[in-house]
């Protein structure tokens, strides 16, 4: 459905659910494959390899679910706040340490949950902007009302996918699916908390910034 058409609550929930399923289907599928190997294989070396696959995939699935719980879930009652240290921890959990390096700078503060959800979704866009890996610098200034966020992504083949900047700022004319719903949702979060969101690419860097509107 085009973003500029009326999007019902049911359609919006379905697309967000599809996005979350997309995040975890790969590690969950790997766990299922590993279990099949254990059921059919008697060679100890192969069984140990299957155990390693299951352990790694279970850890990856758990990390992605913890991230998505904060980035997309309710994470508390109306008006709840989230500790930025929790946001940093779940971010580190989804990053491949050999592929992505995280540099996080900000106060140890509690922020309204939708502001933290906005930050996490900005980071998620940043991860997808680095298909070959690289550095992700997160800068948080201020606390609560004067808070601002900057996510700088630098790496080989860094890219801001076509349409993302427009989706962040309403998405008029773009079809929403399990992929495009995430930047569209990020833009809605920014507007909900009264922040202006910008994204740009230059060379091998992508920047996302959110400041008070």
Secondary structure, DSSP 8 states (H G I E B T S, - for coil): -BTTS---HHHHHHHHHHHHHHHHHHHHHHHHHHHHHHHH---HHHHHHHHHHHHHHHHHHHHHHHHHHHHHS--SSTT-EEEHHHHHHHHHHHS-TTTEEEEEE--S-EEEHHHHHHHHHHHHHHHHT-TT-EEEEEEEESSGGG-EEEEEEE-TT----TTHHHHHTT-TT-B--TTHHHHHHHHHHHHHTTEEEEEEEETTEEEEEEEE-
